[in-house]
Amino acid sequence: MSGEAAFIESLRALAHHPAARSLDDDAAVLEVGAETLVLTHDMLVEGVHYLPAQSRADVAWKLVATNLSDLAAKGAEPLGVLLGYMFGEGEEDFLSGLAEVLDHYGVPLLGGDTVSGGPPQALGLTAIGRATHCPVPSRSGARPGDTLWVTGALGQAMLGFEALRDGTAGDTGAYVRPMARLAEGQALAPLVSAMMDVSDGLLLDAWRMAEASAVSLAIDGAGVPVAVAEPRRLDALRWGDDYELLFTLPDGVEPPVAATRIGRAEPRGFVPLFLDGAPIANRAGLGWEH
C-alpha cells in the first residue's frame, strides 16, 4: 500500500474522536447538543482536478458542488461553507462563479482564508451541514442480502473532460459543473443501509464501501447506466467525477428517487468486489487515486 491509501491509513491512528468515523467516510459526523453536524473538506488542484485553461467560474462551482456532494451522501442539509483560496488568476471570474453556485444551492459563505502561491493553484473548501436523519448514513452499513443502487448515468463527466481537453464538440457540463444530489440524499437517508457519492470511479468507490462494510459487492456491469458508447463502458465505471449516489437498501425496499439497481451485497468472500461474476482482488486501476 502506498500513496494516498497509505497516508490515510496512518492518519487513522490520529483520528480518535467518534465523529471521525475512523476516516471510513468522506465526512465527519459531530453531535452538538440536540443537533448532529456533518463536516467535510475537499481540495481542487490545478492540473489535477481541473485544466489550467478552465474558466475560474466553473472551478468555483466545482469546488462547492463536490463538497456538497459529500453532504448529500450523508443526507445532510448544507448550512454554510468556509473557503481556502490561493491567489492565481481569474479572481473576478472565480467570485462570479462562487456567487452563482452559492445562490443555486442557497448556501452562505461563512469565512475562510486566502494565501499567495502557485502555480499550480490549490483551493480548499469546508462544507458544514445538518443531518436530516439519524443515524447518519455511512459507507459501513451494507449487509448481506442488501441490494446495490446508483443514481444517474456514469461517464458524462469523462466525456466532458475529453471534449474540454481536446477542444472538440461535446457537452462539458457534467465535468465543469457537477450537481450535488442533495435532495436525493435526504430522501434516501432514512432508508439506506450504506451510502456514498461516486467521486473516484464506481468500481473503486464500491470497493471502499465493501471494505468498510465487511461484505462483498457483486456488480452487474452491463446493468450500470452509462452515458458512453458500449466499448467504453468499463472506462465509465472507473473514471469518476460523476458525483452520483451509490447506496444499498434492504432487500425489498425500493428507492424513493430515480435510481438503477446494479448489484447485491453478499457475505464477505475472498475478495471485496465481483464484476459480472469475476472476482476483483486488487484495487489498482479501479478508479482515481492520488
Buried (B, 14 or more C-beta within 10 A) or exposed (E): EEEEEEEBEEEEEEBEEEBBBEEBBBBBBBEEEEEBBBBBBBBBBBEEBBBEEBBBBBBBBBBBBBBBBBBBBBBBBBBBBBBBBBEBEBEEBBBBBBEBBBEBBEBEBEEEEEEEEBEEBBBBBBBBBBBBBEEBBBBBBBBBBBBBBBBBBBBBBBBBBBBBEEEEEBEBEBBBBBBBBBEBBBBBBEBBBBBBBBBBBBBBBBBBBBBBBEBBBBBBBEEBBBBBEEEBBEBBBBBBBBBBBBBBBEEEEEBEBEBBBBBBBBEBEEBBBBBEEEEBEEBEEBBBBE
